[in-house]
Amino acid sequence: MDYEAISYERSGAVAVIVQNRPDKRNAQDQRMLTEIEHALGEATRDADVRVIVIGGAGDHFSAGHDLKEGEMKRSNFSVEERWAYEERHYYGLCLRIWDCPKPTIARIQGACVAGAFMMANMCDLIVAAEDAYFADPVVHSMGAAAVEVLVHPWVMGLRRAKEMLFTGERMTAAEAREIGLVNRLVPRAELDEATMALALRIAEAPPFGIRLTKRSLNNGQDLAGFRAALEAHFTAHELSHFTREVGETMARGLGKAVDHGKRVISG
């Protein structure tokens, strides 16, 4: 596949997937999501790759779903069509990141919002720049039940997850580090180097041992109800698309939701 919305390169044992629409704040359109899925598969199959890094070009990791594309291409989707699209490109892709047999690291600067927040948190580790921030304003901006993959309480605790979702407010990188959402916090100028150093350190370990360790850790989450909870929420999220509140948002114009998202990004 020829990549247009991402870049993909390998540096030794580390594969780096970069969302590459900086002029759109790396908004995740269908092409980008398809390319991320393809690159993830390529890195997983490559025996020389031991660690996978996912980042974003420019000032931001990603502003989340490309809402303008959604309005143009999917505003009239039936229940079945929307379910199929979101199950593959959002829910399914996130689970493929979670289930990837190789360690994954999210490299985050600037905005990590909504759909991008859920994707980043399906990675095993997060390295964030000091200017990074996290938010999921979907309930406030659209009336929908958060994003498709409700990973939030599993990575930040129930009360903080409720606060983020109920208020729509952003969380700073320092706050995220304090509660364990972020593994390492570094100056913006050192983000790429620090992420690569962590990836190379992990790559020194025997890959099958890492794979089995990750499998055991993830299985523990599944036994605690992780996957069942995600599946239940995906159903709730799909239902929420067809509520009166979301209908009112669409009637006002999705542009207002986009503007709200921009205010979250700009502060």
C-alpha positions as CSV (number, residue, x, y, z in Angstrom):
1,M,0.0,0.0,0.0
2,D,1.2,3.5,-0.8
3,Y,0.8,5.6,2.3
4,E,-0.7,9.1,2.0
5,A,-2.2,9.9,5.4
6,I,0.6,8.3,7.4
7,S,4.3,7.7,7.2
8,Y,5.8,4.3,8.1
9,E,9.5,3.6,8.7
10,R,11.6,1.2,10.5
11,S,14.6,2.1,12.6
12,G,16.4,-1.1,13.6
13,A,14.0,-3.1,15.7
14,V,11.5,-0.2,16.0
15,A,8.6,0.5,13.5
16,V,7.3,4.1,13.6
17,I,3.8,4.8,12.4
18,V,3.1,8.6,12.1
19,Q,-0.3,10.2,11.5
20,N,0.6,12.6,8.8
21,R,-2.2,15.2,8.2
22,P,-0.7,18.1,10.3
23,D,-2.7,20.7,8.5
24,K,-5.8,18.9,9.7
25,R,-4.4,18.4,13.2
26,N,-4.0,14.8,12.1
27,A,-7.8,14.2,12.1
28,Q,-8.4,10.6,11.4
29,D,-10.2,10.1,8.1
30,Q,-11.1,6.7,6.6
31,R,-7.9,6.6,4.6
32,M,-5.7,7.3,7.6
33,L,-7.4,4.6,9.7
34,T,-7.1,2.1,6.9
35,E,-3.4,2.9,6.5
36,I,-2.7,2.7,10.2
37,E,-4.4,-0.8,10.2
38,H,-2.2,-1.8,7.2
39,A,1.0,-0.5,8.7
40,L,0.2,-2.2,12.1
41,G,-0.2,-5.5,10.2
42,E,3.1,-4.9,8.3
43,A,5.0,-4.2,11.5
44,T,3.4,-7.2,13.3
45,R,4.4,-9.5,10.4
46,D,8.0,-8.2,10.2
47,A,10.2,-10.5,12.2
48,D,12.8,-7.8,12.6
49,V,10.4,-5.4,14.3
50,R,10.1,-5.8,18.1
51,V,8.4,-2.5,19.1
52,I,5.9,-0.3,17.4
53,V,5.6,3.5,18.0
54,I,2.5,5.4,16.9
55,G,2.9,9.2,16.7
56,G,1.6,12.3,15.0
57,A,3.3,14.8,12.7
58,G,3.3,18.5,13.5
59,D,2.0,20.2,16.6
60,H,-0.6,17.5,17.6
61,F,-0.9,13.8,18.1
62,S,-4.4,13.9,16.7
63,A,-7.7,15.8,17.1
64,G,-9.6,12.5,16.7
65,H,-12.2,11.5,14.1
66,D,-12.4,13.6,11.0
67,L,-15.9,14.9,11.7
68,K,-16.2,16.9,8.4
69,E,-15.5,13.7,6.4
70,G,-18.1,11.9,8.5
71,E,-20.7,14.6,7.8
72,M,-20.1,14.5,4.0
73,K,-19.9,10.7,3.6
74,R,-21.8,9.0,6.4
75,S,-24.5,11.4,7.7
76,N,-27.2,9.3,6.1
77,F,-25.9,5.9,7.1
78,S,-28.4,3.3,8.3
79,V,-27.9,1.6,11.6
80,E,-26.3,-1.3,9.9
81,E,-23.9,0.8,7.8
82,R,-22.8,2.9,10.7
83,W,-22.3,-0.2,12.9
84,A,-20.2,-1.9,10.3
85,Y,-18.1,1.2,9.6
86,E,-17.4,2.0,13.2
87,E,-16.9,-1.6,14.2
88,R,-14.1,-2.0,11.7
89,H,-12.4,1.4,11.7
90,Y,-12.7,2.4,15.3
91,Y,-13.6,-0.5,17.6
92,G,-11.8,-3.2,15.6
93,L,-8.7,-1.1,15.0
94,C,-8.4,-0.3,18.7
95,L,-8.6,-3.9,19.6
96,R,-6.0,-4.8,17.0
97,I,-3.6,-2.4,18.7
98,W,-4.5,-3.8,22.1
99,D,-4.0,-7.4,20.9
100,C,-0.9,-6.7,18.9
101,P,1.7,-9.3,20.0
102,K,4.4,-6.7,20.0
103,P,4.7,-3.8,22.5
104,T,3.2,-0.5,21.3
105,I,4.1,3.0,22.4
106,A,2.0,6.1,21.8
107,R,4.2,9.2,21.3
108,I,2.1,12.2,22.1
109,Q,2.4,16.0,21.7
110,G,-0.3,18.6,21.7
111,A,-3.9,17.4,21.4
112,C,-4.9,13.8,22.0
113,V,-8.6,14.1,21.8
114,A,-11.7,11.8,21.6
115,G,-11.0,9.1,19.0
116,A,-7.3,9.7,19.3
117,F,-7.5,9.4,23.0
118,M,-9.0,6.0,22.8
119,M,-6.5,4.9,20.2
120,A,-3.5,6.1,22.3
121,N,-4.8,4.3,25.3
122,M,-5.0,1.0,23.6
123,C,-1.2,1.2,23.3
124,D,0.9,-0.5,26.0
125,L,2.8,2.6,27.0
126,I,2.5,6.4,26.5
127,V,5.3,8.9,26.3
128,A,4.0,12.5,26.3
129,A,5.5,15.9,25.8
130,E,4.9,18.5,28.4
131,D,2.6,20.3,26.0
132,A,0.3,17.3,25.5
133,Y,-3.2,17.2,26.7
134,F,-6.1,14.7,26.7
135,A,-9.8,15.2,26.3
136,D,-13.0,13.5,25.3
137,P,-15.7,16.2,24.8
138,V,-18.0,13.9,22.7
139,V,-20.9,13.9,25.2
140,H,-20.9,17.7,25.3
141,S,-20.2,18.4,21.7
142,M,-22.4,15.8,20.0
143,G,-24.6,14.2,22.7
144,A,-23.2,10.7,21.8
145,A,-22.1,8.3,24.5
146,A,-18.4,9.1,24.6
147,V,-16.2,7.5,21.9
148,E,-16.6,4.0,20.5
149,V,-14.0,2.4,22.9
150,L,-14.6,3.3,26.5
151,V,-11.1,2.5,27.7
152,H,-11.1,5.5,30.0
153,P,-11.9,3.9,33.4
154,W,-9.4,1.1,32.8
155,V,-6.4,3.5,32.3
156,M,-7.3,6.5,34.6
157,G,-9.6,5.2,37.2
158,L,-13.4,5.4,37.4
159,R,-13.8,8.8,39.1
160,R,-11.3,10.6,36.8
161,A,-13.0,9.0,33.8
162,K,-16.4,10.2,35.0
163,E,-15.0,13.7,35.5
164,M,-13.4,13.9,32.0
165,L,-16.6,12.6,30.3
166,F,-19.1,14.5,32.3
167,T,-17.4,17.8,32.1
168,G,-15.7,17.6,28.7
169,E,-12.6,19.3,30.2
170,R,-9.1,18.6,29.1
171,M,-6.4,16.9,31.2
172,T,-2.8,18.2,31.1
173,A,0.2,16.0,30.5
174,A,1.3,16.6,34.1
175,E,-2.0,15.5,35.5
176,A,-2.0,12.5,33.3
177,R,1.5,11.6,34.5
178,E,0.4,12.0,38.1
179,I,-2.5,9.5,37.8
180,G,-0.5,7.0,35.8
181,L,-2.1,7.6,32.4
182,V,1.3,8.6,31.0
183,N,4.4,6.6,31.6
184,R,7.0,9.2,30.8
185,L,6.8,13.0,30.6
186,V,9.5,14.9,28.7
187,P,10.1,18.3,27.2
188,R,8.7,18.7,23.7
189,A,12.1,18.9,22.1
190,E,13.1,15.5,23.6
191,L,9.9,13.6,22.8
192,D,11.2,11.7,19.7
193,E,14.5,10.8,21.3
194,A,12.9,9.7,24.6
195,T,10.3,7.6,22.9
196,M,12.9,5.9,20.7
197,A,15.2,5.3,23.7
198,L,12.3,3.5,25.6
199,A,11.5,1.5,22.5
200,L,15.1,0.4,22.0
201,R,15.3,-0.6,25.7
202,I,12.2,-2.8,25.3
203,A,13.6,-4.2,22.1
204,E,16.6,-5.6,24.0
205,A,14.4,-8.1,25.7
206,P,13.7,-11.6,24.1
207,P,10.6,-11.0,21.9
208,F,8.7,-14.1,22.7
209,G,9.1,-13.5,26.4
210,I,7.7,-10.0,25.9
211,R,4.9,-11.4,23.9
212,L,3.9,-13.9,26.6
213,T,4.2,-11.3,29.3
214,K,1.9,-8.9,27.4
215,R,-0.5,-11.7,26.8
216,S,-0.7,-12.5,30.5
217,L,-1.2,-8.9,31.5
218,N,-3.9,-8.4,28.9
219,N,-5.6,-11.7,29.9
220,G,-5.7,-10.4,33.4
221,Q,-7.6,-7.3,32.2
222,D,-10.0,-9.5,30.2
223,L,-10.7,-11.7,33.3
224,A,-11.6,-8.5,35.1
225,G,-14.2,-7.7,32.4
226,F,-12.2,-5.4,30.1
227,R,-13.3,-6.8,26.8
228,A,-16.9,-7.4,27.9
229,A,-17.2,-3.9,29.1
230,L,-15.8,-2.5,25.8
231,E,-18.2,-4.6,23.8
232,A,-21.2,-3.4,25.9
233,H,-20.2,0.2,25.6
234,F,-19.8,-0.1,21.8
235,T,-23.4,-1.2,21.6
236,A,-24.4,1.8,23.8
237,H,-22.4,4.2,21.6
238,E,-24.0,2.9,18.4
239,L,-27.5,3.3,20.0
240,S,-26.6,6.9,21.0
241,H,-26.2,7.9,17.4
242,F,-29.9,7.7,16.9
243,T,-31.1,9.6,20.0
244,R,-33.0,12.8,20.0
245,E,-30.0,14.7,21.4
246,V,-27.6,13.6,18.7
247,G,-30.4,14.4,16.1
248,E,-30.6,17.9,17.5
249,T,-26.8,18.3,17.2
250,M,-27.0,17.2,13.6
251,A,-29.9,19.6,12.9
252,R,-27.8,22.5,14.3
253,G,-25.0,21.4,12.0
254,L,-22.0,19.3,12.7
255,G,-19.9,22.5,12.2
256,K,-20.9,23.5,15.7
257,A,-19.5,20.3,17.1
258,V,-16.3,20.8,15.1
259,D,-16.0,24.3,16.5
260,H,-16.4,23.0,20.0
261,G,-13.7,20.5,19.3
262,K,-11.4,23.2,18.1
263,R,-12.1,25.2,21.3
264,V,-11.0,22.1,23.3
265,I,-7.8,21.9,21.2
266,S,-7.0,25.6,21.4
267,G,-8.0,26.0,25.0
